[in-house]
Amino acid sequence: MINLISIKEVLWTLSLGAMLSGLLFGRLFTWPQDRILVVVFTSLASAMVLIAVANVIWLTIIGVHLFFP
């Protein structure tokens, strides 16, 4: 009986978390819908510039992380 109650609670909390995340992330992705390509290309260009002009390893690592998220 205890196992059934705990499984029910786990499924309930997972369902609630999925609904809340869908609500929040749905609004998050509809807001920058028109500007998403500009943001992506700007990030890609800045990563290429950082990789090209970096003279220290930590700056290169930041550029690589921007290039490959």
Backbone as XML, in Angstrom:
<?xml version="1.0"?>
<chain id="A" units="angstrom">
  <residue number="1" name="MET">
    <atom name="N" x="0.819" y="-1.196" z="0.000"/>
    <atom name="CA" x="0.000" y="0.000" z="0.000"/>
    <atom name="C" x="0.862" y="1.259" z="0.000"/>
  </residue>
  <residue number="2" name="ILE">
    <atom name="N" x="1.967" y="1.223" z="0.736"/>
    <atom name="CA" x="2.844" y="2.392" z="0.798"/>
    <atom name="C" x="3.500" y="2.638" z="-0.563"/>
  </residue>
  <residue number="3" name="ASN">
    <atom name="N" x="3.845" y="1.573" z="-1.264"/>
    <atom name="CA" x="4.465" y="1.738" z="-2.575"/>
    <atom name="C" x="3.515" y="2.389" z="-3.561"/>
  </residue>
  <residue number="4" name="LEU">
    <atom name="N" x="2.233" y="2.023" z="-3.512"/>
    <atom name="CA" x="1.259" y="2.621" z="-4.418"/>
    <atom name="C" x="1.078" y="4.110" z="-4.134"/>
  </residue>
  <residue number="5" name="ILE">
    <atom name="N" x="1.090" y="4.485" z="-2.862"/>
    <atom name="CA" x="0.938" y="5.897" z="-2.497"/>
    <atom name="C" x="2.156" y="6.692" z="-2.945"/>
  </residue>
  <residue number="6" name="SER">
    <atom name="N" x="3.343" y="6.161" z="-2.775"/>
    <atom name="CA" x="4.541" y="6.889" z="-3.175"/>
    <atom name="C" x="4.640" y="6.999" z="-4.705"/>
  </residue>
  <residue number="7" name="ILE">
    <atom name="N" x="4.235" y="5.958" z="-5.420"/>
    <atom name="CA" x="4.238" y="6.026" z="-6.885"/>
    <atom name="C" x="3.232" y="7.060" z="-7.360"/>
  </residue>
  <residue number="8" name="LYS">
    <atom name="N" x="2.084" y="7.111" z="-6.702"/>
    <atom name="CA" x="1.054" y="8.089" z="-7.056"/>
    <atom name="C" x="1.560" y="9.509" z="-6.823"/>
  </residue>
  <residue number="9" name="GLU">
    <atom name="N" x="2.259" y="9.738" z="-5.728"/>
    <atom name="CA" x="2.810" y="11.066" z="-5.437"/>
    <atom name="C" x="3.889" y="11.454" z="-6.444"/>
  </residue>
  <residue number="10" name="VAL">
    <atom name="N" x="4.721" y="10.515" z="-6.831"/>
    <atom name="CA" x="5.770" y="10.795" z="-7.811"/>
    <atom name="C" x="5.149" y="11.159" z="-9.152"/>
  </residue>
  <residue number="11" name="LEU">
    <atom name="N" x="4.155" y="10.396" z="-9.594"/>
    <atom name="CA" x="3.503" y="10.693" z="-10.870"/>
    <atom name="C" x="2.783" y="12.033" z="-10.825"/>
  </residue>
  <residue number="12" name="TRP">
    <atom name="N" x="2.177" y="12.354" z="-9.692"/>
    <atom name="CA" x="1.467" y="13.628" z="-9.555"/>
    <atom name="C" x="2.443" y="14.803" z="-9.618"/>
  </residue>
  <residue number="13" name="THR">
    <atom name="N" x="3.559" y="14.707" z="-8.923"/>
    <atom name="CA" x="4.522" y="15.803" z="-8.935"/>
    <atom name="C" x="5.198" y="15.940" z="-10.303"/>
  </residue>
  <residue number="14" name="LEU">
    <atom name="N" x="5.450" y="14.823" z="-10.985"/>
    <atom name="CA" x="6.014" y="14.902" z="-12.333"/>
    <atom name="C" x="5.036" y="15.553" z="-13.301"/>
  </residue>
  <residue number="15" name="SER">
    <atom name="N" x="3.763" y="15.215" z="-13.177"/>
    <atom name="CA" x="2.753" y="15.824" z="-14.051"/>
    <atom name="C" x="2.635" y="17.314" z="-13.778"/>
  </residue>
  <residue number="16" name="LEU">
    <atom name="N" x="2.635" y="17.701" z="-12.520"/>
    <atom name="CA" x="2.547" y="19.121" z="-12.166"/>
    <atom name="C" x="3.777" y="19.875" z="-12.658"/>
  </residue>
  <residue number="17" name="GLY">
    <atom name="N" x="4.950" y="19.293" z="-12.503"/>
    <atom name="CA" x="6.171" y="19.927" z="-12.986"/>
    <atom name="C" x="6.188" y="20.066" z="-14.495"/>
  </residue>
  <residue number="18" name="ALA">
    <atom name="N" x="5.678" y="19.067" z="-15.211"/>
    <atom name="CA" x="5.624" y="19.147" z="-16.671"/>
    <atom name="C" x="4.668" y="20.239" z="-17.124"/>
  </residue>
  <residue number="19" name="MET">
    <atom name="N" x="3.528" y="20.370" z="-16.453"/>
    <atom name="CA" x="2.575" y="21.417" z="-16.833"/>
    <atom name="C" x="3.128" y="22.806" z="-16.547"/>
  </residue>
  <residue number="20" name="LEU">
    <atom name="N" x="3.764" y="22.986" z="-15.404"/>
    <atom name="CA" x="4.331" y="24.290" z="-15.069"/>
    <atom name="C" x="5.488" y="24.655" z="-15.992"/>
  </residue>
  <residue number="21" name="SER">
    <atom name="N" x="6.338" y="23.693" z="-16.310"/>
    <atom name="CA" x="7.450" y="24.006" z="-17.210"/>
    <atom name="C" x="6.953" y="24.295" z="-18.616"/>
  </residue>
  <residue number="22" name="GLY">
    <atom name="N" x="5.920" y="23.623" z="-19.072"/>
    <atom name="CA" x="5.331" y="23.932" z="-20.371"/>
    <atom name="C" x="4.755" y="25.330" z="-20.401"/>
  </residue>
  <residue number="23" name="LEU">
    <atom name="N" x="4.127" y="25.735" z="-19.315"/>
    <atom name="CA" x="3.562" y="27.079" z="-19.241"/>
    <atom name="C" x="4.661" y="28.140" z="-19.255"/>
  </residue>
  <residue number="24" name="LEU">
    <atom name="N" x="5.705" y="27.946" z="-18.463"/>
    <atom name="CA" x="6.772" y="28.936" z="-18.378"/>
    <atom name="C" x="7.634" y="28.972" z="-19.632"/>
  </residue>
  <residue number="25" name="PHE">
    <atom name="N" x="8.066" y="27.804" z="-20.132"/>
    <atom name="CA" x="8.937" y="27.788" z="-21.296"/>
    <atom name="C" x="8.185" y="28.124" z="-22.578"/>
  </residue>
  <residue number="26" name="GLY">
    <atom name="N" x="6.895" y="27.863" z="-22.618"/>
    <atom name="CA" x="6.110" y="28.276" z="-23.779"/>
    <atom name="C" x="6.101" y="29.785" z="-23.925"/>
  </residue>
  <residue number="27" name="ARG">
    <atom name="N" x="5.924" y="30.488" z="-22.826"/>
    <atom name="CA" x="5.977" y="31.951" z="-22.862"/>
    <atom name="C" x="7.387" y="32.441" z="-23.159"/>
  </residue>
  <residue number="28" name="LEU">
    <atom name="N" x="8.380" y="31.732" z="-22.654"/>
    <atom name="CA" x="9.761" y="32.137" z="-22.882"/>
    <atom name="C" x="10.139" y="32.021" z="-24.352"/>
  </residue>
  <residue number="29" name="PHE">
    <atom name="N" x="9.653" y="30.998" z="-25.037"/>
    <atom name="CA" x="10.018" y="30.810" z="-26.434"/>
    <atom name="C" x="9.147" y="31.598" z="-27.405"/>
  </residue>
  <residue number="30" name="THR">
    <atom name="N" x="7.960" y="32.006" z="-26.999"/>
    <atom name="CA" x="7.161" y="32.831" z="-27.908"/>
    <atom name="C" x="7.603" y="34.286" z="-27.877"/>
  </residue>
  <residue number="31" name="TRP">
    <atom name="N" x="8.232" y="34.720" z="-26.803"/>
    <atom name="CA" x="8.672" y="36.118" z="-26.708"/>
    <atom name="C" x="9.784" y="36.450" z="-27.706"/>
  </residue>
  <residue number="32" name="PRO">
    <atom name="N" x="10.900" y="35.692" z="-27.770"/>
    <atom name="CA" x="11.973" y="36.072" z="-28.708"/>
    <atom name="C" x="11.844" y="35.406" z="-30.075"/>
  </residue>
  <residue number="33" name="GLN">
    <atom name="N" x="10.635" y="35.000" z="-30.447"/>
    <atom name="CA" x="10.456" y="34.247" z="-31.682"/>
    <atom name="C" x="10.939" y="35.015" z="-32.911"/>
  </residue>
  <residue number="34" name="ASP">
    <atom name="N" x="10.730" y="36.320" z="-32.948"/>
    <atom name="CA" x="11.155" y="37.114" z="-34.095"/>
    <atom name="C" x="12.647" y="37.418" z="-34.080"/>
  </residue>
  <residue number="35" name="ARG">
    <atom name="N" x="13.265" y="37.376" z="-32.914"/>
    <atom name="CA" x="14.656" y="37.789" z="-32.789"/>
    <atom name="C" x="15.623" y="36.637" z="-32.513"/>
  </residue>
  <residue number="36" name="ILE">
    <atom name="N" x="15.165" y="35.395" z="-32.604"/>
    <atom name="CA" x="16.020" y="34.282" z="-32.221"/>
    <atom name="C" x="17.195" y="34.101" z="-33.183"/>
  </residue>
  <residue number="37" name="LEU">
    <atom name="N" x="16.993" y="34.309" z="-34.480"/>
    <atom name="CA" x="18.100" y="34.166" z="-35.420"/>
    <atom name="C" x="19.151" y="35.247" z="-35.222"/>
  </residue>
  <residue number="38" name="VAL">
    <atom name="N" x="18.724" y="36.449" z="-34.888"/>
    <atom name="CA" x="19.672" y="37.532" z="-34.625"/>
    <atom name="C" x="20.526" y="37.198" z="-33.401"/>
  </residue>
  <residue number="39" name="VAL">
    <atom name="N" x="19.899" y="36.668" z="-32.369"/>
    <atom name="CA" x="20.637" y="36.306" z="-31.156"/>
    <atom name="C" x="21.618" y="35.171" z="-31.445"/>
  </residue>
  <residue number="40" name="VAL">
    <atom name="N" x="21.189" y="34.171" z="-32.184"/>
    <atom name="CA" x="22.055" y="33.027" z="-32.487"/>
    <atom name="C" x="23.236" y="33.441" z="-33.356"/>
  </residue>
  <residue number="41" name="PHE">
    <atom name="N" x="22.973" y="34.233" z="-34.397"/>
    <atom name="CA" x="24.073" y="34.648" z="-35.272"/>
    <atom name="C" x="25.027" y="35.606" z="-34.573"/>
  </residue>
  <residue number="42" name="THR">
    <atom name="N" x="24.525" y="36.442" z="-33.684"/>
    <atom name="CA" x="25.401" y="37.318" z="-32.913"/>
    <atom name="C" x="26.291" y="36.510" z="-31.976"/>
  </residue>
  <residue number="43" name="SER">
    <atom name="N" x="25.720" y="35.512" z="-31.331"/>
    <atom name="CA" x="26.511" y="34.645" z="-30.455"/>
    <atom name="C" x="27.558" y="33.871" z="-31.244"/>
  </residue>
  <residue number="44" name="LEU">
    <atom name="N" x="27.201" y="33.375" z="-32.409"/>
    <atom name="CA" x="28.139" y="32.653" z="-33.245"/>
    <atom name="C" x="29.270" y="33.553" z="-33.740"/>
  </residue>
  <residue number="45" name="ALA">
    <atom name="N" x="28.923" y="34.764" z="-34.133"/>
    <atom name="CA" x="29.951" y="35.693" z="-34.602"/>
    <atom name="C" x="30.900" y="36.088" z="-33.475"/>
  </residue>
  <residue number="46" name="SER">
    <atom name="N" x="30.349" y="36.332" z="-32.285"/>
    <atom name="CA" x="31.220" y="36.691" z="-31.162"/>
    <atom name="C" x="32.104" y="35.518" z="-30.765"/>
  </residue>
  <residue number="47" name="ALA">
    <atom name="N" x="31.616" y="34.300" z="-30.878"/>
    <atom name="CA" x="32.452" y="33.133" z="-30.583"/>
    <atom name="C" x="33.588" y="33.012" z="-31.577"/>
  </residue>
  <residue number="48" name="MET">
    <atom name="N" x="33.305" y="33.249" z="-32.855"/>
    <atom name="CA" x="34.363" y="33.180" z="-33.869"/>
    <atom name="C" x="35.411" y="34.256" z="-33.655"/>
  </residue>
  <residue number="49" name="VAL">
    <atom name="N" x="34.978" y="35.442" z="-33.282"/>
    <atom name="CA" x="35.926" y="36.525" z="-33.016"/>
    <atom name="C" x="36.786" y="36.181" z="-31.800"/>
  </residue>
  <residue number="50" name="LEU">
    <atom name="N" x="36.158" y="35.664" z="-30.741"/>
    <atom name="CA" x="36.935" y="35.292" z="-29.552"/>
    <atom name="C" x="37.952" y="34.208" z="-29.856"/>
  </residue>
  <residue number="51" name="ILE">
    <atom name="N" x="37.585" y="33.229" z="-30.641"/>
    <atom name="CA" x="38.517" y="32.154" z="-30.984"/>
    <atom name="C" x="39.649" y="32.687" z="-31.845"/>
  </residue>
  <residue number="52" name="ALA">
    <atom name="N" x="39.338" y="33.616" z="-32.745"/>
    <atom name="CA" x="40.357" y="34.120" z="-33.675"/>
    <atom name="C" x="41.364" y="35.039" z="-32.991"/>
  </residue>
  <residue number="53" name="VAL">
    <atom name="N" x="40.928" y="35.885" z="-32.079"/>
    <atom name="CA" x="41.828" y="36.887" z="-31.504"/>
    <atom name="C" x="42.333" y="36.530" z="-30.112"/>
  </residue>
  <residue number="54" name="ALA">
    <atom name="N" x="41.944" y="35.378" z="-29.592"/>
    <atom name="CA" x="42.342" y="35.021" z="-28.227"/>
    <atom name="C" x="43.830" y="34.713" z="-28.161"/>
  </residue>
  <residue number="55" name="ASN">
    <atom name="N" x="44.464" y="35.254" z="-27.143"/>
    <atom name="CA" x="45.871" y="34.945" z="-26.932"/>
    <atom name="C" x="46.104" y="34.247" z="-25.597"/>
  </residue>
  <residue number="56" name="VAL">
    <atom name="N" x="45.035" y="33.989" z="-24.875"/>
    <atom name="CA" x="45.116" y="33.202" z="-23.638"/>
    <atom name="C" x="44.107" y="32.064" z="-23.740"/>
  </residue>
  <residue number="57" name="ILE">
    <atom name="N" x="44.397" y="30.991" z="-23.054"/>
    <atom name="CA" x="43.591" y="29.775" z="-23.207"/>
    <atom name="C" x="42.178" y="29.951" z="-22.662"/>
  </residue>
  <residue number="58" name="TRP">
    <atom name="N" x="41.985" y="30.708" z="-21.586"/>
    <atom name="CA" x="40.645" y="30.838" z="-21.016"/>
    <atom name="C" x="39.710" y="31.603" z="-21.947"/>
  </residue>
  <residue number="59" name="LEU">
    <atom name="N" x="40.231" y="32.538" z="-22.720"/>
    <atom name="CA" x="39.416" y="33.258" z="-23.683"/>
    <atom name="C" x="39.021" y="32.347" z="-24.850"/>
  </residue>
  <residue number="60" name="THR">
    <atom name="N" x="39.915" y="31.472" z="-25.239"/>
    <atom name="CA" x="39.602" y="30.490" z="-26.272"/>
    <atom name="C" x="38.522" y="29.523" z="-25.789"/>
  </residue>
  <residue number="61" name="ILE">
    <atom name="N" x="38.607" y="29.121" z="-24.539"/>
    <atom name="CA" x="37.608" y="28.203" z="-23.979"/>
    <atom name="C" x="36.234" y="28.858" z="-23.943"/>
  </residue>
  <residue number="62" name="ILE">
    <atom name="N" x="36.166" y="30.131" z="-23.595"/>
    <atom name="CA" x="34.890" y="30.848" z="-23.606"/>
    <atom name="C" x="34.337" y="30.906" z="-25.027"/>
  </residue>
  <residue number="63" name="GLY">
    <atom name="N" x="35.188" y="31.177" z="-26.004"/>
    <atom name="CA" x="34.756" y="31.205" z="-27.386"/>
    <atom name="C" x="34.245" y="29.860" z="-27.872"/>
  </residue>
  <residue number="64" name="VAL">
    <atom name="N" x="34.915" y="28.795" z="-27.494"/>
    <atom name="CA" x="34.487" y="27.447" z="-27.888"/>
    <atom name="C" x="33.154" y="27.102" z="-27.243"/>
  </residue>
  <residue number="65" name="HIS">
    <atom name="N" x="32.954" y="27.509" z="-25.997"/>
    <atom name="CA" x="31.669" y="27.245" z="-25.339"/>
    <atom name="C" x="30.542" y="28.069" z="-25.953"/>
  </residue>
  <residue number="66" name="LEU">
    <atom name="N" x="30.831" y="29.224" z="-26.470"/>
    <atom name="CA" x="29.807" y="29.976" z="-27.189"/>
    <atom name="C" x="29.508" y="29.334" z="-28.546"/>
  </residue>
  <residue number="67" name="PHE">
    <atom name="N" x="30.532" y="28.784" z="-29.172"/>
    <atom name="CA" x="30.383" y="28.173" z="-30.483"/>
    <atom name="C" x="29.661" y="26.833" z="-30.406"/>
  </residue>
  <residue number="68" name="PHE">
    <atom name="N" x="29.997" y="26.032" z="-29.411"/>
    <atom name="CA" x="29.359" y="24.727" z="-29.173"/>
    <atom name="C" x="28.677" y="24.746" z="-27.821"/>
  </residue>
  <residue number="69" name="PRO">
    <atom name="N" x="27.421" y="25.155" z="-27.751"/>
    <atom name="CA" x="26.748" y="25.259" z="-26.433"/>
    <atom name="C" x="26.477" y="23.942" z="-25.786"/>
  </residue>
</chain>
